[in-house]
């Protein structure tokens, strides 16, 4: 069943979900936070259950971090009143603090898979798909679907099971990619195996639901920052809320001198190159971009805060046709993200797609023509930025423009103690 009623809200959801509030740390390093606002003790659990979406589990992300919420080791900031009144706006993310010892705290982001409105529409459409007009057991309806039954009877997450889901990383799934999802899945007790024998039926439903609604938590688990990937640290989930470390937004750099902006632009180009070519032989690419998907950590390292629009091509296994494209593989899972739009095939993805999107929608806000007169930015940087953004240019020419941009920006990048992520590179430069 196509959930066309959700499609009109998809673009709004992408904007609301991506713009984080305040200044956060990406790496999850401990801070001392003075008097973080506690969650009131009375009726906390009953309040939390509905707010977190635990009443809808196992049509949810997971429960790996619920204990920390109930022990007040994760505390919300500023928006929670003593009377337990929720904010009136349709928010997707919230500020919070996270601790392991109740003394040092890490700022974090608590985010929903999609907005509350989209969740309500999706839940309603699930009931309608089962012939229920008012309300129903969301979990019971999803369990009865052919897609879930196929997964529940299998010990392998296979390409045929995810066929028809619209999350970008499942556009052309290889078995190796799906194995990595299972092997890195944080929400089960025993991780590390591609066999799903240790998954309970509820674990499989949670994984399938997450795959259908928003790939963000799975990307953070598959490609962790501890292994050098440019994504924030994933802390866990509870119900339909997930928790990860955050950053200050990219747009906070716009008023700053060119040196700060040029370093961010350089990092954006560099990490995009590493996403396309890495030791795992997965090509990660952007299907859409905006300034809101990037964030800056305290040490000035750049992270991709919103991974929900990243596609993945397996360069090792190549592109395979999962099933006859003429067949209809859509069902109630296919539109839970708010969109039922079929995505173009992987073969249509140009090698330069990510760079062209960046040069059109993000980099012009960091590097402007006024920098040529006011800050000494070479005019060739703006010229190459224009080439990079031009769809009519060949992949080879766009990649050349990217390299020229990087070489030009290199000279403007600061090398001081504020840029801790460049250690030991900058320390070596200081000693010369």
KOLZATI-955839 format. One record per residue (C-alpha): residue number from 1; residue in three letters; x negated, y negated, z. Coordinates in steps of 0.2 Angstrom, whole numbers. Layout:
BEGIN
+-----+-----+-------+-------+-------+
!   i !  aa !     X !     Y !     Z !
+-----+-----+-------+-------+-------+
! NUM ! ALA !     X !     Y !     Z !
...
+-----+-----+-------+-------+-------+
END
This chain:
BEGIN
+-----+-----+-------+-------+-------+
!   i !  aa !     X !     Y !     Z !
+-----+-----+-------+-------+-------+
!   1 ! UNK !     0 !     0 !     0 !
!   2 ! UNK !    -7 !   -17 !    -5 !
!   3 ! UNK !    -6 !   -30 !    10 !
!   4 ! UNK !    -4 !   -45 !    -2 !
!   5 ! UNK !     2 !   -55 !    13 !
!   6 ! UNK !   -15 !   -55 !    21 !
!   7 ! UNK !   -24 !   -62 !     5 !
!   8 ! UNK !   -20 !   -80 !     7 !
!   9 ! UNK !   -28 !   -81 !    24 !
!  10 ! UNK !   -44 !   -73 !    19 !
!  11 ! UNK !   -54 !   -88 !    14 !
!  12 ! UNK !   -48 !   -97 !    30 !
!  13 ! UNK !   -54 !   -83 !    40 !
!  14 ! UNK !   -71 !   -83 !    32 !
!  15 ! UNK !   -73 !  -101 !    37 !
!  16 ! UNK !   -67 !  -100 !    55 !
!  17 ! UNK !   -76 !   -84 !    59 !
!  18 ! UNK !   -93 !   -90 !    53 !
!  19 ! UNK !   -95 !  -107 !    62 !
!  20 ! UNK !  -102 !  -103 !    79 !
!  21 ! UNK !  -101 !  -116 !    93 !
!  22 ! UNK !  -115 !  -123 !   103 !
!  23 ! UNK !  -134 !  -118 !   104 !
!  24 ! UNK !  -138 !  -100 !   106 !
!  25 ! UNK !  -153 !   -88 !   107 !
!  26 ! UNK !  -154 !   -75 !    93 !
!  27 ! UNK !  -167 !   -64 !   101 !
!  28 ! UNK !  -157 !   -61 !   117 !
!  29 ! UNK !  -172 !   -67 !   128 !
!  30 ! UNK !  -167 !   -70 !   146 !
!  31 ! UNK !  -163 !   -88 !   152 !
!  32 ! UNK !  -158 !   -95 !   169 !
!  33 ! UNK !  -141 !  -102 !   166 !
!  34 ! UNK !  -134 !  -113 !   180 !
!  35 ! UNK !  -118 !  -108 !   187 !
!  36 ! UNK !  -110 !   -99 !   172 !
!  37 ! UNK !   -91 !  -100 !   174 !
!  38 ! UNK !   -85 !   -83 !   181 !
!  39 ! UNK !   -70 !   -74 !   175 !
!  40 ! UNK !   -57 !   -74 !   189 !
!  41 ! UNK !   -57 !   -58 !   199 !
!  42 ! UNK !   -38 !   -56 !   201 !
!  43 ! UNK !   -29 !   -48 !   186 !
!  44 ! UNK !   -44 !   -49 !   176 !
!  45 ! UNK !   -42 !   -31 !   168 !
!  46 ! UNK !   -24 !   -34 !   164 !
!  47 ! UNK !   -28 !   -51 !   156 !
!  48 ! UNK !   -43 !   -43 !   147 !
!  49 ! UNK !   -34 !   -28 !   140 !
!  50 ! UNK !   -22 !   -38 !   128 !
!  51 ! UNK !   -35 !   -52 !   124 !
!  52 ! UNK !   -48 !   -40 !   119 !
!  53 ! UNK !   -37 !   -29 !   109 !
!  54 ! UNK !   -39 !   -13 !   120 !
!  55 ! UNK !   -21 !   -11 !   119 !
!  56 ! UNK !   -23 !    -7 !   101 !
!  57 ! UNK !   -37 !     6 !   103 !
!  58 ! UNK !   -42 !    17 !    95 !
!  59 ! UNK !   -39 !     5 !    80 !
!  60 ! UNK !   -53 !    -6 !    87 !
!  61 ! UNK !   -72 !    -7 !    86 !
!  62 ! UNK !   -77 !     2 !   102 !
!  63 ! UNK !   -79 !     1 !   121 !
!  64 ! UNK !   -98 !     1 !   123 !
!  65 ! UNK !   -98 !   -16 !   132 !
!  66 ! UNK !   -82 !   -16 !   142 !
!  67 ! UNK !   -90 !   -11 !   158 !
!  68 ! UNK !  -101 !   -27 !   158 !
!  69 ! UNK !   -85 !   -37 !   155 !
!  70 ! UNK !   -76 !   -30 !   169 !
!  71 ! UNK !   -91 !   -31 !   180 !
!  72 ! UNK !   -93 !   -50 !   175 !
!  73 ! UNK !  -110 !   -47 !   167 !
!  74 ! UNK !  -102 !   -56 !   152 !
!  75 ! UNK !   -94 !   -72 !   156 !
!  76 ! UNK !   -85 !   -84 !   145 !
!  77 ! UNK !   -89 !  -102 !   144 !
!  78 ! UNK !   -78 !  -118 !   146 !
!  79 ! UNK !   -62 !  -112 !   138 !
!  80 ! UNK !   -55 !  -101 !   152 !
!  81 ! UNK !   -45 !  -110 !   164 !
!  82 ! UNK !   -42 !  -104 !   182 !
!  83 ! UNK !   -24 !  -100 !   178 !
!  84 ! UNK !   -30 !   -87 !   165 !
!  85 ! UNK !   -22 !   -97 !   151 !
!  86 ! UNK !   -29 !   -93 !   134 !
!  87 ! UNK !   -34 !  -107 !   122 !
!  88 ! UNK !   -20 !  -112 !   110 !
!  89 ! UNK !   -30 !  -112 !    94 !
!  90 ! UNK !   -32 !   -97 !    83 !
!  91 ! UNK !   -51 !   -94 !    88 !
!  92 ! UNK !   -62 !   -80 !    81 !
!  93 ! UNK !   -77 !   -83 !    91 !
!  94 ! UNK !   -82 !   -89 !   109 !
!  95 ! UNK !   -97 !   -94 !   119 !
!  96 ! UNK !  -102 !   -83 !   133 !
!  97 ! UNK !  -117 !   -78 !   144 !
!  98 ! UNK !  -124 !   -60 !   146 !
!  99 ! UNK !  -134 !   -53 !   160 !
! 100 ! UNK !  -142 !   -37 !   166 !
! 101 ! UNK !  -146 !   -43 !   184 !
! 102 ! UNK !  -134 !   -57 !   188 !
! 103 ! UNK !  -149 !   -69 !   189 !
! 104 ! UNK !  -155 !   -72 !   172 !
! 105 ! UNK !  -142 !   -75 !   158 !
! 106 ! UNK !  -143 !   -74 !   139 !
! 107 ! UNK !  -131 !   -85 !   128 !
! 108 ! UNK !  -121 !   -74 !   117 !
! 109 ! UNK !  -106 !   -74 !   104 !
! 110 ! UNK !   -90 !   -65 !   107 !
! 111 ! UNK !   -82 !   -63 !    91 !
! 112 ! UNK !   -66 !   -54 !    84 !
! 113 ! UNK !   -67 !   -44 !    68 !
! 114 ! UNK !   -54 !   -56 !    60 !
! 115 ! UNK !   -43 !   -70 !    67 !
! 116 ! UNK !   -29 !   -65 !    79 !
! 117 ! UNK !   -16 !   -70 !    65 !
! 118 ! UNK !   -24 !   -58 !    53 !
! 119 ! UNK !   -25 !   -44 !    66 !
! 120 ! UNK !    -6 !   -47 !    69 !
! 121 ! UNK !    -2 !   -47 !    50 !
! 122 ! UNK !   -13 !   -31 !    48 !
! 123 ! UNK !    -4 !   -22 !    62 !
! 124 ! UNK !    13 !   -27 !    55 !
! 125 ! UNK !     8 !   -20 !    38 !
! 126 ! UNK !     2 !    -4 !    46 !
! 127 ! UNK !    19 !    -1 !    54 !
! 128 ! UNK !    28 !    -6 !    38 !
! 129 ! UNK !    18 !     7 !    28 !
! 130 ! UNK !    25 !    20 !    40 !
! 131 ! UNK !    43 !    13 !    37 !
! 132 ! UNK !    43 !     4 !    54 !
! 133 ! UNK !    50 !   -13 !    53 !
! 134 ! UNK !    47 !   -20 !    71 !
! 135 ! UNK !    33 !   -11 !    80 !
! 136 ! UNK !    25 !     6 !    80 !
! 137 ! UNK !    10 !    15 !    87 !
! 138 ! UNK !    -4 !     8 !    76 !
! 139 ! UNK !   -16 !    22 !    80 !
! 140 ! UNK !    -3 !    36 !    76 !
! 141 ! UNK !     1 !    28 !    59 !
! 142 ! UNK !   -18 !    27 !    55 !
! 143 ! UNK !   -21 !    45 !    61 !
! 144 ! UNK !    -8 !    52 !    50 !
! 145 ! UNK !   -16 !    45 !    34 !
! 146 ! UNK !   -24 !    56 !    21 !
! 147 ! UNK !   -40 !    46 !    23 !
! 148 ! UNK !   -42 !    48 !    41 !
! 149 ! UNK !   -37 !    67 !    40 !
! 150 ! UNK !   -51 !    69 !    28 !
! 151 ! UNK !   -63 !    61 !    39 !
! 152 ! UNK !   -57 !    70 !    55 !
! 153 ! UNK !   -59 !    87 !    46 !
! 154 ! UNK !   -77 !    83 !    41 !
! 155 ! UNK !   -94 !    82 !    49 !
! 156 ! UNK !  -101 !    70 !    36 !
! 157 ! UNK !   -96 !    52 !    31 !
! 158 ! UNK !   -95 !    55 !    12 !
! 159 ! UNK !   -93 !    42 !    -2 !
! 160 ! UNK !   -75 !    49 !    -6 !
! 161 ! UNK !   -69 !    45 !    11 !
! 162 ! UNK !   -74 !    26 !    10 !
! 163 ! UNK !   -68 !    25 !    -8 !
! 164 ! UNK !   -56 !    10 !   -10 !
! 165 ! UNK !   -62 !     1 !     6 !
! 166 ! UNK !   -66 !   -17 !     1 !
! 167 ! UNK !   -80 !   -22 !    13 !
! 168 ! UNK !   -95 !   -27 !     2 !
! 169 ! UNK !  -107 !   -14 !     8 !
! 170 ! UNK !   -96 !     0 !     2 !
! 171 ! UNK !   -94 !    -7 !   -16 !
! 172 ! UNK !  -106 !     7 !   -22 !
! 173 ! UNK !  -110 !    18 !    -7 !
! 174 ! UNK !  -123 !    32 !    -8 !
! 175 ! UNK !  -124 !    46 !     4 !
! 176 ! UNK !  -140 !    40 !    11 !
! 177 ! UNK !  -132 !    23 !    16 !
! 178 ! UNK !  -117 !    32 !    24 !
! 179 ! UNK !  -129 !    43 !    34 !
! 180 ! UNK !  -138 !    28 !    40 !
! 181 ! UNK !  -121 !    21 !    46 !
! 182 ! UNK !  -118 !    36 !    56 !
! 183 ! UNK !  -135 !    39 !    63 !
! 184 ! UNK !  -136 !    21 !    69 !
! 185 ! UNK !  -118 !    20 !    76 !
! 186 ! UNK !  -120 !    12 !    93 !
! 187 ! UNK !  -102 !    16 !    99 !
! 188 ! UNK !  -105 !    35 !   102 !
! 189 ! UNK !  -114 !    42 !   116 !
! 190 ! UNK !  -127 !    52 !   106 !
! 191 ! UNK !  -134 !    43 !    91 !
! 192 ! UNK !  -147 !    48 !    79 !
! 193 ! UNK !  -139 !    62 !    69 !
! 194 ! UNK !  -131 !    61 !    52 !
! 195 ! UNK !  -119 !    75 !    57 !
! 196 ! UNK !  -103 !    69 !    65 !
! 197 ! UNK !  -101 !    84 !    76 !
! 198 ! UNK !  -104 !    73 !    92 !
! 199 ! UNK !   -90 !    61 !    86 !
! 200 ! UNK !   -73 !    63 !    94 !
! 201 ! UNK !   -57 !    60 !    84 !
! 202 ! UNK !   -56 !    43 !    92 !
! 203 ! UNK !   -74 !    39 !    88 !
! 204 ! UNK !   -70 !    43 !    69 !
! 205 ! UNK !   -55 !    32 !    69 !
! 206 ! UNK !   -65 !    17 !    77 !
! 207 ! UNK !   -78 !    19 !    64 !
! 208 ! UNK !   -66 !    20 !    50 !
! 209 ! UNK !   -56 !     5 !    56 !
! 210 ! UNK !   -72 !    -5 !    58 !
! 211 ! UNK !   -78 !     0 !    40 !
! 212 ! UNK !   -61 !    -6 !    34 !
! 213 ! UNK !   -59 !   -23 !    43 !
! 214 ! UNK !   -77 !   -30 !    45 !
! 215 ! UNK !   -94 !   -23 !    42 !
! 216 ! UNK !  -103 !   -36 !    53 !
! 217 ! UNK !  -106 !   -25 !    69 !
! 218 ! UNK !  -112 !   -10 !    58 !
! 219 ! UNK !  -124 !   -21 !    48 !
! 220 ! UNK !  -132 !   -27 !    64 !
! 221 ! UNK !  -133 !    -9 !    70 !
! 222 ! UNK !  -140 !    -2 !    54 !
! 223 ! UNK !  -153 !   -16 !    52 !
! 224 ! UNK !  -158 !   -22 !    70 !
! 225 ! UNK !  -168 !   -37 !    73 !
! 226 ! UNK !  -180 !   -26 !    84 !
! 227 ! UNK !  -186 !   -18 !    68 !
! 228 ! UNK !  -189 !   -35 !    59 !
! 229 ! UNK !  -172 !   -37 !    50 !
! 230 ! UNK !  -166 !   -55 !    50 !
! 231 ! UNK !  -150 !   -51 !    60 !
! 232 ! UNK !  -145 !   -56 !    78 !
! 233 ! UNK !  -146 !   -42 !    91 !
! 234 ! UNK !  -130 !   -32 !    93 !
! 235 ! UNK !  -125 !   -30 !   112 !
! 236 ! UNK !  -109 !   -19 !   109 !
! 237 ! UNK !   -90 !   -21 !   108 !
! 238 ! UNK !   -74 !   -20 !   118 !
! 239 ! UNK !   -58 !   -17 !   110 !
! 240 ! UNK !   -57 !   -29 !    95 !
! 241 ! UNK !   -71 !   -40 !   101 !
! 242 ! UNK !   -89 !   -38 !    98 !
! 243 ! UNK !  -104 !   -46 !   106 !
! 244 ! UNK !  -121 !   -52 !    99 !
! 245 ! UNK !  -134 !   -65 !   102 !
! 246 ! UNK !  -131 !   -81 !    92 !
! 247 ! UNK !  -141 !   -96 !    85 !
! 248 ! UNK !  -138 !  -115 !    83 !
! 249 ! UNK !  -130 !  -118 !    66 !
! 250 ! UNK !  -140 !  -122 !    51 !
! 251 ! UNK !  -131 !  -139 !    48 !
! 252 ! UNK !  -139 !  -145 !    65 !
! 253 ! UNK !  -155 !  -147 !    54 !
! 254 ! UNK !  -148 !  -159 !    42 !
! 255 ! UNK !  -152 !  -175 !    51 !
! 256 ! UNK !  -170 !  -169 !    55 !
! 257 ! UNK !  -185 !  -173 !    45 !
! 258 ! UNK !  -190 !  -164 !    29 !
! 259 ! UNK !  -203 !  -153 !    39 !
! 260 ! UNK !  -189 !  -145 !    49 !
! 261 ! UNK !  -178 !  -143 !    34 !
! 262 ! UNK !  -191 !  -137 !    22 !
! 263 ! UNK !  -196 !  -123 !    34 !
! 264 ! UNK !  -178 !  -117 !    35 !
! 265 ! UNK !  -177 !  -117 !    16 !
! 266 ! UNK !  -193 !  -107 !    15 !
! 267 ! UNK !  -187 !   -94 !    27 !
! 268 ! UNK !  -170 !   -93 !    18 !
! 269 ! UNK !  -179 !   -89 !     2 !
! 270 ! UNK !  -192 !   -77 !    10 !
! 271 ! UNK !  -179 !   -67 !    20 !
! 272 ! UNK !  -168 !   -65 !     4 !
! 273 ! UNK !  -183 !   -58 !    -5 !
! 274 ! UNK !  -186 !   -45 !     9 !
! 275 ! UNK !  -168 !   -40 !     9 !
! 276 ! UNK !  -169 !   -37 !   -10 !
! 277 ! UNK !  -186 !   -27 !    -8 !
! 278 ! UNK !  -190 !   -18 !     7 !
! 279 ! UNK !  -198 !    -1 !    13 !
! 280 ! UNK !  -180 !     7 !    15 !
! 281 ! UNK !  -177 !     4 !    -3 !
! 282 ! UNK !  -160 !    -4 !     0 !
! 283 ! UNK !  -156 !   -19 !   -10 !
! 284 ! UNK !  -146 !   -31 !     2 !
! 285 ! UNK !  -138 !   -45 !    -7 !
! 286 ! UNK !  -125 !   -59 !    -4 !
! 287 ! UNK !  -108 !   -58 !   -12 !
! 288 ! UNK !  -105 !   -76 !    -6 !
! 289 ! UNK !  -114 !   -89 !     4 !
! 290 ! UNK !  -111 !  -105 !    14 !
! 291 ! UNK !  -122 !  -114 !    27 !
! 292 ! UNK !  -112 !  -106 !    41 !
! 293 ! UNK !  -119 !   -88 !    38 !
! 294 ! UNK !  -137 !   -94 !    44 !
! 295 ! UNK !  -143 !   -99 !    61 !
! 296 ! UNK !  -159 !  -105 !    69 !
! 297 ! UNK !  -166 !   -97 !    85 !
! 298 ! UNK !  -175 !  -107 !    99 !
! 299 ! UNK !  -192 !  -102 !    91 !
! 300 ! UNK !  -186 !  -109 !    74 !
! 301 ! UNK !  -184 !   -92 !    66 !
! 302 ! UNK !  -169 !   -90 !    54 !
! 303 ! UNK !  -156 !   -77 !    56 !
! 304 ! UNK !  -141 !   -71 !    46 !
! 305 ! UNK !  -127 !   -74 !    58 !
! 306 ! UNK !  -113 !   -68 !    47 !
! 307 ! UNK !  -117 !   -51 !    38 !
! 308 ! UNK !   -99 !   -48 !    33 !
! 309 ! UNK !  -102 !   -53 !    15 !
! 310 ! UNK !  -118 !   -43 !    12 !
! 311 ! UNK !  -118 !   -30 !    -2 !
! 312 ! UNK !  -130 !   -15 !    -2 !
! 313 ! UNK !  -137 !    -5 !   -17 !
! 314 ! UNK !  -147 !    10 !   -14 !
! 315 ! UNK !  -162 !     9 !   -25 !
! 316 ! UNK !  -168 !    26 !   -20 !
! 317 ! UNK !  -153 !    36 !   -25 !
! 318 ! UNK !  -147 !    24 !   -38 !
! 319 ! UNK !  -129 !    20 !   -43 !
! 320 ! UNK !  -116 !    34 !   -44 !
! 321 ! UNK !   -98 !    34 !   -49 !
! 322 ! UNK !   -89 !    40 !   -34 !
! 323 ! UNK !   -72 !    44 !   -43 !
! 324 ! UNK !   -63 !    40 !   -58 !
! 325 ! UNK !   -61 !    21 !   -58 !
! 326 ! UNK !   -43 !    23 !   -66 !
! 327 ! UNK !   -37 !    32 !   -50 !
! 328 ! UNK !   -29 !    22 !   -36 !
! 329 ! UNK !   -39 !    24 !   -20 !
! 330 ! UNK !   -30 !    11 !   -10 !
! 331 ! UNK !   -20 !    14 !     6 !
! 332 ! UNK !   -16 !     5 !    22 !
! 333 ! UNK !   -35 !     5 !    26 !
! 334 ! UNK !   -39 !    -4 !    10 !
! 335 ! UNK !   -32 !   -21 !    15 !
! 336 ! UNK !   -35 !   -23 !    33 !
! 337 ! UNK !   -49 !   -36 !    31 !
! 338 ! UNK !   -36 !   -48 !    24 !
! 339 ! UNK !   -40 !   -45 !     6 !
! 340 ! UNK !   -36 !   -31 !    -6 !
! 341 ! UNK !   -46 !   -39 !   -20 !
! 342 ! UNK !   -56 !   -26 !   -30 !
! 343 ! UNK !   -74 !   -30 !   -31 !
! 344 ! UNK !   -85 !   -29 !   -47 !
! 345 ! UNK !   -95 !   -13 !   -49 !
! 346 ! UNK !  -113 !   -13 !   -43 !
! 347 ! UNK !  -120 !   -13 !   -61 !
! 348 ! UNK !  -113 !   -30 !   -63 !
! 349 ! UNK !  -124 !   -37 !   -49 !
! 350 ! UNK !  -138 !   -47 !   -56 !
! 351 ! UNK !  -155 !   -46 !   -47 !
! 352 ! UNK !  -155 !   -65 !   -45 !
! 353 ! UNK !  -137 !   -66 !   -39 !
! 354 ! UNK !  -142 !   -70 !   -20 !
! 355 ! UNK !  -154 !   -84 !   -26 !
! 356 ! UNK !  -142 !   -92 !   -38 !
! 357 ! UNK !  -129 !   -93 !   -24 !
! 358 ! UNK !  -141 !  -100 !   -12 !
! 359 ! UNK !  -148 !  -113 !   -24 !
! 360 ! UNK !  -130 !  -118 !   -28 !
! 361 ! UNK !  -122 !  -119 !   -10 !
! 362 ! UNK !  -135 !  -119 !     3 !
! 363 ! UNK !  -152 !  -126 !    -2 !
! 364 ! UNK !  -146 !  -143 !    -9 !
! 365 ! UNK !  -140 !  -147 !     9 !
! 366 ! UNK !  -158 !  -145 !    15 !
! 367 ! UNK !  -168 !  -152 !     1 !
! 368 ! UNK !  -160 !  -168 !    -7 !
! 369 ! UNK !  -166 !  -180 !   -21 !
! 370 ! UNK !  -168 !  -193 !    -8 !
! 371 ! UNK !  -182 !  -183 !     0 !
! 372 ! UNK !  -192 !  -186 !   -16 !
! 373 ! UNK !  -193 !  -205 !   -12 !
! 374 ! UNK !  -192 !  -205 !     7 !
! 375 ! UNK !  -202 !  -189 !    12 !
! 376 ! UNK !  -214 !  -186 !    -3 !
! 377 ! UNK !  -205 !  -170 !    -9 !
! 378 ! UNK !  -212 !  -166 !   -26 !
! 379 ! UNK !  -199 !  -169 !   -39 !
! 380 ! UNK !  -202 !  -152 !   -47 !
! 381 ! UNK !  -194 !  -144 !   -31 !
! 382 ! UNK !  -177 !  -152 !   -35 !
! 383 ! UNK !  -180 !  -148 !   -54 !
! 384 ! UNK !  -183 !  -129 !   -49 !
! 385 ! UNK !  -168 !  -129 !   -37 !
! 386 ! UNK !  -157 !  -134 !   -52 !
! 387 ! UNK !  -165 !  -120 !   -63 !
! 388 ! UNK !  -162 !  -108 !   -49 !
! 389 ! UNK !  -144 !  -113 !   -47 !
! 390 ! UNK !  -140 !  -111 !   -66 !
! 391 ! UNK !  -131 !   -95 !   -70 !
! 392 ! UNK !  -136 !   -97 !   -89 !
! 393 ! UNK !  -155 !   -94 !   -84 !
! 394 ! UNK !  -163 !   -77 !   -85 !
! 395 ! UNK !  -166 !   -67 !   -69 !
! 396 ! UNK !  -185 !   -69 !   -73 !
! 397 ! UNK !  -184 !   -88 !   -74 !
! 398 ! UNK !  -173 !   -89 !   -58 !
! 399 ! UNK !  -186 !   -78 !   -49 !
! 400 ! UNK !  -200 !   -89 !   -55 !
! 401 ! UNK !  -191 !  -105 !   -49 !
! 402 ! UNK !  -189 !   -97 !   -32 !
! 403 ! UNK !  -208 !   -94 !   -31 !
! 404 ! UNK !  -212 !  -111 !   -36 !
! 405 ! UNK !  -200 !  -118 !   -23 !
! 406 ! UNK !  -208 !  -107 !   -10 !
! 407 ! UNK !  -226 !  -113 !   -15 !
! 408 ! UNK !  -220 !  -131 !   -14 !
! 409 ! UNK !  -211 !  -129 !     3 !
! 410 ! UNK !  -226 !  -121 !    11 !
! 411 ! UNK !  -236 !  -137 !    12 !
! 412 ! UNK !  -222 !  -145 !    22 !
! 413 ! UNK !  -219 !  -132 !    35 !
! 414 ! UNK !  -224 !  -137 !    52 !
! 415 ! UNK !  -237 !  -127 !    62 !
! 416 ! UNK !  -235 !  -131 !    80 !
! 417 ! UNK !  -230 !  -124 !    96 !
! 418 ! UNK !  -211 !  -127 !    93 !
! 419 ! UNK !  -212 !  -114 !    79 !
! 420 ! UNK !  -216 !   -99 !    89 !
! 421 ! UNK !  -210 !   -87 !    76 !
! 422 ! UNK !  -226 !   -91 !    66 !
! 423 ! UNK !  -237 !   -84 !    79 !
! 424 ! UNK !  -251 !   -79 !    77 !
! 425 ! UNK !  -252 !   -87 !    60 !
! 426 ! UNK !  -251 !  -105 !    67 !
! 427 ! UNK !  -263 !  -101 !    81 !
! 428 ! UNK !  -276 !   -95 !    69 !
! 429 ! UNK !  -273 !  -111 !    59 !
! 430 ! UNK !  -276 !  -121 !    75 !
! 431 ! UNK !  -293 !  -112 !    78 !
! 432 ! UNK !  -300 !  -117 !    61 !
+-----+-----+-------+-------+-------+
END
